[in-house]
Amino acid sequence: MSRPKVYNLRLSDEEWMKLMTYAESKQITPAEVLRDYIKRLPSPKM
């Protein structure tokens, strides 16, 4: 799947560790954690 959009995000040390720890516990990448969360967001109303 092509992903042409890029978003840079600044995290605190605590946020970074939470993300990394969770990703490692699920054996997925941090990007996959964030993509999975975004998929669960409600669709925008048009």
N, C-alpha and C positions, 0 to 999 in steps of 0.2 A: 504494500500500500504506500502510495506516495504521500509525503507529508511536507508540503511546501511552506507552511507557516512555522515561524520560529518565535518563541517568546522567552525572553530572559527574565529571571526571577531572582531577587535577592532574599536570602534567608538568614536568620540568626543562627548562631551555632547550635542552639537548642532545636530549632526547626529542622536544621540539616541532619542532626543526629536522629531525630524522630523519623524523618523520611528514610534515611539510610538503614536504620535498624529495622523498620517495618519492611522495606524492600528485601533486605537480606533474609528476614524471617519467612517471607513468602517466596523467596528465590526468584524474584523478578527485579527488573531494573527500576530505579527511581522514576524514570519517565513513564513506565507502565503504571506505577502507582498513581501518578497524576492523571494520566489518560483515563484509567479506570474510574477515578473520582469524577472527572469531567463528564464521562458517559452517563453517570447517575444523576447529573443535574437535570432539572426540568427543561424541556424544549422551550425556546423563546416563542412567545405568542406573536403572530404576524397579523 
